[in-house]
Amino acid sequence: MGFFDAIILGLVEGLTEFFPISSTGHMILVSSVLGLKQDDFLKTFEIVVQLGSILAVLFLLYKRLMQGIDIWIKLAIGFVPTGICGLFLYKHIKALFDGYVVAIMLILGGIVFLLIEYKHKGKEYAVNEISQISFKQAFLIGLMQCLAMIPGTSRSGATIVGGLLLGLNRRVAAEFSFLLALPTMFAATGYDVYKNLHILDSANLAILLVGGVVAFISALGAIKFFLFFVSKFSYVPFGIYRILIGALFLALFAFGVLDAHSELFS
């Protein structure tokens, strides 16, 4: 991997991590276009750029975390289901990493967004501030986040859908999803970094740093744009996009351009 690859992948991660469109699917697609192989270094790189994206959330929404202990308790409650599922189902989850699973979950998630927006068309949302989210709602959104362990689902997509189903308005659902990413992704990236410490050296650190910084900067812009967009409009464009990108994956598999069982999906 060179610096150009690091910049492109950092950009893709930062732009897609917090959109409900599956950053995993996009990273796989772009890695394939760049001709990269799924080795230990690429896995570590993906961890580092995820960390860059997480720090963007912390930078933009830290004031939410300063509003009192209540939000911390809600995030802890929301993290519990994911932590338990990740701890006990990790090996089973890894077995699900397959191109067809990614494509199908992209399409299904897109359909779910379209159905939810159709159902809520013209209706008022019951929860219009993060402070109004109950502990029960936080736990149920955390349960929805467990679905994101299935590749192609999208962590933000699963939690936003959970929020919308529970009566959160579009912006609040997105903000709580982003905040819930902090404990979830810090735990996941921390574990993966620990497993891959053996491949870190000075020759690789520069590439990792470039990717992480690019992911951080692009995530800042993506989060700001996304929160503005969902405050004014619906999730319909994201639902349509998911269906289209999922269909693209299936077409690439059908024509042999991309191998659904490639190591990129491992």
C-alpha positions as CSV (number, residue, x, y, z in Angstrom):
1,M,0.0,0.0,0.0
2,G,1.3,3.4,-1.0
3,F,0.4,6.9,0.2
4,F,-2.1,7.4,-2.7
5,D,-4.0,4.2,-1.6
6,A,-3.9,5.5,2.0
7,I,-5.4,8.8,1.1
8,I,-8.2,7.2,-1.0
9,L,-9.1,4.6,1.6
10,G,-9.0,7.2,4.4
11,L,-11.3,9.4,2.4
12,V,-13.7,6.5,1.7
13,E,-13.8,5.5,5.4
14,G,-14.3,9.0,6.6
15,L,-17.1,9.7,4.2
16,T,-19.0,6.4,4.6
17,E,-18.5,5.4,8.3
18,F,-21.3,7.5,9.6
19,F,-23.6,7.4,6.5
20,P,-26.0,4.5,6.8
21,I,-24.6,2.9,3.6
22,S,-22.0,0.4,5.0
23,S,-18.5,1.6,5.1
24,T,-17.3,-2.0,5.0
25,G,-18.9,-2.6,1.6
26,H,-17.3,0.6,0.2
27,M,-13.9,-0.2,1.7
28,I,-14.0,-3.7,0.1
29,L,-15.1,-2.3,-3.3
30,V,-12.4,0.4,-3.4
31,S,-9.7,-1.9,-2.1
32,S,-10.6,-4.2,-5.0
33,V,-10.3,-1.4,-7.5
34,L,-6.9,-0.4,-6.1
35,G,-5.8,-4.0,-6.4
36,L,-5.0,-4.4,-2.7
37,K,-5.0,-7.7,-0.9
38,Q,-6.5,-8.4,2.5
39,D,-3.4,-8.9,4.5
40,D,-2.6,-8.1,8.1
41,F,-1.4,-4.6,7.3
42,L,-4.6,-3.7,5.4
43,K,-6.6,-5.0,8.3
44,T,-4.6,-2.8,10.7
45,F,-4.9,0.2,8.3
46,E,-8.7,-0.2,8.3
47,I,-8.6,-0.1,12.1
48,V,-6.6,3.1,12.2
49,V,-8.8,4.9,9.7
50,Q,-11.9,3.8,11.8
51,L,-10.2,5.4,14.8
52,G,-9.7,8.6,12.8
53,S,-13.4,8.6,12.1
54,I,-14.3,8.0,15.7
55,L,-12.2,11.0,16.8
56,A,-14.1,13.2,14.5
57,V,-17.3,12.3,16.4
58,L,-15.6,13.1,19.7
59,F,-14.4,16.4,18.3
60,L,-17.8,17.5,16.9
61,L,-20.1,16.2,19.6
62,Y,-18.1,16.4,22.8
63,K,-20.5,19.1,24.2
64,R,-23.2,16.5,24.2
65,L,-21.0,14.4,26.5
66,M,-20.6,17.3,28.8
67,Q,-24.3,17.7,29.6
68,G,-24.3,15.4,32.5
69,I,-24.0,11.7,33.6
70,D,-27.3,10.9,32.0
71,I,-25.9,10.6,28.5
72,W,-23.0,8.5,29.7
73,I,-25.4,6.0,31.3
74,K,-27.5,5.8,28.2
75,L,-24.4,5.1,26.0
76,A,-23.3,2.5,28.5
77,I,-26.7,0.8,28.4
78,G,-26.7,1.0,24.6
79,F,-23.2,-0.6,24.4
80,V,-24.0,-3.6,26.6
81,P,-25.9,-5.7,24.0
82,T,-23.2,-5.1,21.4
83,G,-20.4,-5.9,23.9
84,I,-22.0,-9.2,24.9
85,C,-22.7,-10.2,21.3
86,G,-19.2,-9.3,20.1
87,L,-17.6,-11.2,23.0
88,F,-19.5,-14.4,22.5
89,L,-20.3,-14.4,18.8
90,Y,-17.1,-13.0,17.3
91,K,-16.1,-16.2,15.5
92,H,-19.6,-16.8,14.2
93,I,-19.7,-13.2,12.9
94,K,-16.4,-13.6,11.0
95,A,-17.9,-16.6,9.2
96,L,-20.6,-14.3,7.8
97,F,-18.0,-12.3,5.9
98,D,-19.0,-13.1,2.3
99,G,-19.7,-10.9,-0.7
100,Y,-23.3,-12.0,-1.2
101,V,-24.1,-11.3,2.5
102,V,-22.7,-7.8,2.1
103,A,-24.8,-7.2,-1.1
104,I,-28.0,-8.6,0.3
105,M,-27.8,-6.7,3.5
106,L,-27.1,-3.5,1.6
107,I,-30.3,-4.0,-0.4
108,L,-32.4,-5.1,2.6
109,G,-31.3,-2.2,4.6
110,G,-32.2,0.2,1.8
111,I,-35.7,-1.3,1.6
112,V,-36.1,-0.9,5.3
113,F,-35.2,2.8,5.1
114,L,-37.7,3.4,2.3
115,L,-40.4,1.5,4.3
116,I,-39.7,3.5,7.5
117,E,-39.8,6.8,5.7
118,Y,-43.1,5.8,4.0
119,K,-44.6,4.8,7.3
120,H,-43.5,8.0,9.0
121,K,-44.5,10.4,6.2
122,G,-46.3,13.4,7.7
123,K,-46.2,12.1,11.2
124,E,-44.7,13.8,14.2
125,Y,-41.7,12.3,16.1
126,A,-42.1,11.8,19.9
127,V,-38.4,12.3,20.7
128,N,-36.8,15.6,19.5
129,E,-33.9,15.9,21.9
130,I,-31.2,13.4,23.1
131,S,-32.2,14.2,26.7
132,Q,-35.6,12.7,26.0
133,I,-34.3,9.3,25.1
134,S,-35.2,6.8,27.8
135,F,-32.9,4.1,29.2
136,K,-35.2,1.5,27.6
137,Q,-34.9,3.2,24.2
138,A,-31.1,3.3,24.6
139,F,-31.0,-0.4,25.3
140,L,-33.3,-1.3,22.4
141,I,-31.1,0.8,20.0
142,G,-28.1,-1.0,21.4
143,L,-29.9,-4.3,20.5
144,M,-30.3,-3.0,16.9
145,Q,-26.6,-2.2,16.8
146,C,-25.9,-5.9,17.2
147,L,-27.3,-6.4,13.7
148,A,-24.5,-4.3,12.4
149,M,-22.1,-7.2,13.1
150,I,-23.6,-8.7,9.9
151,P,-21.4,-7.3,7.1
152,G,-23.1,-4.9,4.8
153,T,-25.7,-3.9,7.4
154,S,-24.0,-0.6,8.5
155,R,-23.6,0.2,12.2
156,S,-25.1,3.7,11.8
157,G,-27.8,2.3,9.6
158,A,-28.9,-0.3,12.2
159,T,-28.9,2.2,15.1
160,I,-30.6,5.0,13.1
161,V,-33.4,2.5,12.0
162,G,-33.8,1.5,15.7
163,G,-34.1,5.1,16.7
164,L,-36.6,6.0,14.0
165,L,-38.7,2.9,15.0
166,L,-38.7,4.1,18.6
167,G,-39.9,7.6,17.7
168,L,-36.7,9.6,17.6
169,N,-36.6,12.3,14.9
170,R,-34.1,12.0,12.1
171,R,-31.4,14.2,13.6
172,V,-31.7,12.8,17.1
173,A,-31.5,9.3,15.8
174,A,-28.3,10.2,13.9
175,E,-26.7,12.0,16.8
176,F,-27.3,9.2,19.2
177,S,-26.1,6.7,16.6
178,F,-22.8,8.7,16.3
179,L,-22.4,9.0,20.1
180,L,-23.0,5.3,20.5
181,A,-20.2,4.7,18.0
182,L,-17.7,6.0,20.6
183,P,-17.7,3.1,23.1
184,T,-18.6,0.5,20.4
185,M,-15.8,1.4,18.0
186,F,-13.2,2.3,20.6
187,A,-13.7,-1.2,22.0
188,A,-13.6,-2.9,18.6
189,T,-10.6,-1.0,17.3
190,G,-8.7,-1.4,20.6
191,Y,-9.2,-5.1,20.5
192,D,-8.1,-5.3,16.8
193,V,-5.0,-3.1,17.4
194,Y,-4.0,-5.4,20.3
195,K,-4.2,-8.4,18.0
196,N,-2.1,-6.7,15.3
197,L,0.6,-5.0,17.3
198,H,3.2,-7.4,15.8
199,I,3.0,-5.8,12.3
200,L,3.5,-2.2,13.3
201,D,6.9,-0.7,12.5
202,S,8.3,2.7,11.5
203,A,8.0,2.0,7.8
204,N,4.2,1.5,8.1
205,L,3.5,4.2,10.6
206,A,3.6,7.1,8.1
207,I,1.0,5.4,5.9
208,L,-1.2,4.7,8.9
209,L,-0.9,8.3,10.0
210,V,-1.8,9.7,6.6
211,G,-4.9,7.4,6.4
212,G,-6.0,8.3,9.9
213,V,-5.7,12.0,9.4
214,V,-7.5,11.9,6.0
215,A,-10.3,9.8,7.6
216,F,-10.6,12.3,10.5
217,I,-10.9,15.3,8.2
218,S,-13.3,13.7,5.8
219,A,-15.4,12.4,8.6
220,L,-15.7,15.9,10.1
221,G,-17.2,17.1,6.8
222,A,-19.4,14.0,6.4
223,I,-20.9,14.2,9.9
224,K,-21.7,18.0,9.5
225,F,-23.3,17.4,6.1
226,F,-25.3,14.4,7.3
227,L,-26.8,16.1,10.3
228,F,-27.7,19.1,8.2
229,F,-29.2,16.9,5.5
230,V,-31.4,14.7,7.8
231,S,-32.6,17.9,9.6
232,K,-34.1,19.1,6.3
233,F,-34.8,15.9,4.3
234,S,-35.4,12.2,4.7
235,Y,-33.4,9.0,4.6
236,V,-34.9,8.0,1.2
237,P,-31.8,8.9,-0.9
238,F,-29.7,6.7,1.4
239,G,-32.2,3.9,1.0
240,I,-32.1,4.1,-2.7
241,Y,-28.3,4.4,-2.8
242,R,-28.0,1.2,-0.6
243,I,-30.1,-0.7,-3.1
244,L,-28.1,0.5,-6.0
245,I,-24.7,-0.3,-4.5
246,G,-26.0,-3.7,-3.4
247,A,-27.2,-4.4,-6.9
248,L,-23.8,-3.2,-8.2
249,F,-22.1,-5.8,-6.0
250,L,-24.3,-8.6,-7.3
251,A,-23.6,-7.5,-10.9
252,L,-19.9,-7.5,-10.3
253,F,-20.2,-11.0,-8.8
254,A,-22.3,-12.2,-11.7
255,F,-19.9,-11.0,-14.4
256,G,-16.9,-12.2,-12.6
257,V,-15.4,-8.8,-12.0
258,L,-15.3,-9.4,-8.3
259,D,-15.1,-12.7,-6.4
260,A,-17.8,-12.9,-3.7
261,H,-15.6,-15.3,-1.7
262,S,-12.4,-13.1,-2.1
263,E,-10.1,-12.7,0.8
264,L,-11.2,-9.0,0.8
265,F,-14.4,-10.2,2.5
266,S,-12.6,-12.2,5.1
